[in-house]
Amino acid sequence: MSEAKKLTIRATSQVDIRSLKAMIFEFPNSALRDLILTEADLLTRDNFVLKMEIWLKLLRRIHR
């Protein structure tokens, strides 16, 4: 199973992003990397979805 697929949604409606944090070390120093590493390990599902929208926008800027 890939690291991205290891993000788990728990019964408590929280998302564990520790595997995402481990994977982000492969990225060069960037605002995206710094932002994700400062997040708590567990985010509410709603908070995760909102943050993911921002993270994807930053990721698109990196890959232009």
C-alpha positions as CSV (number, residue, x, y, z in Angstrom):
1,M,0.0,0.0,0.0
2,S,1.4,3.4,-0.9
3,E,2.1,6.0,1.7
4,A,-0.8,8.2,0.4
5,K,-3.3,5.4,0.9
6,K,-2.2,5.0,4.5
7,L,-4.1,8.1,5.5
8,T,-6.8,6.7,7.6
9,I,-10.1,8.1,8.6
10,R,-10.9,7.0,12.1
11,A,-14.3,6.3,13.6
12,T,-13.8,9.5,15.6
13,S,-13.9,11.5,12.3
14,Q,-10.2,12.3,12.4
15,V,-7.6,11.9,9.7
16,D,-4.1,10.8,10.7
17,I,-1.6,12.7,8.5
18,R,1.6,11.2,9.9
19,S,2.3,9.2,6.8
20,L,1.7,12.3,4.7
21,K,4.3,14.1,6.9
22,A,6.8,11.3,6.3
23,M,6.2,11.4,2.6
24,I,6.5,15.2,2.3
25,F,10.3,15.0,3.2
26,E,10.8,14.0,-0.5
27,F,9.7,17.4,-1.6
28,P,12.3,20.2,-1.8
29,N,12.0,22.9,0.8
30,S,8.8,24.7,-0.1
31,A,5.9,26.5,1.5
32,L,3.8,23.3,1.0
33,R,6.3,21.2,2.9
34,D,6.6,23.7,5.8
35,L,2.9,24.1,6.0
36,I,2.1,20.3,6.2
37,L,4.9,19.7,8.8
38,T,3.4,22.3,11.1
39,E,0.0,20.7,11.2
40,A,-1.1,18.5,14.0
41,D,-0.9,14.7,13.4
42,L,-4.6,14.3,13.7
43,L,-7.1,16.6,11.9
44,T,-10.8,16.6,12.0
45,R,-12.2,15.3,8.7
46,D,-13.7,18.7,7.8
47,N,-10.5,20.5,8.7
48,F,-8.5,18.0,6.6
49,V,-10.7,18.6,3.5
50,L,-10.3,22.4,3.8
51,K,-6.5,22.2,4.2
52,M,-6.2,19.7,1.4
53,E,-7.7,22.3,-1.0
54,I,-4.9,24.7,-0.1
55,W,-2.2,22.0,-0.2
56,L,-3.3,20.9,-3.7
57,K,-3.2,24.5,-4.9
58,L,0.4,24.8,-3.6
59,L,1.3,21.5,-5.2
60,R,0.1,22.7,-8.5
61,R,2.3,25.7,-8.2
62,I,5.4,23.5,-7.5
63,H,4.7,21.3,-10.6
64,R,4.3,24.2,-13.1
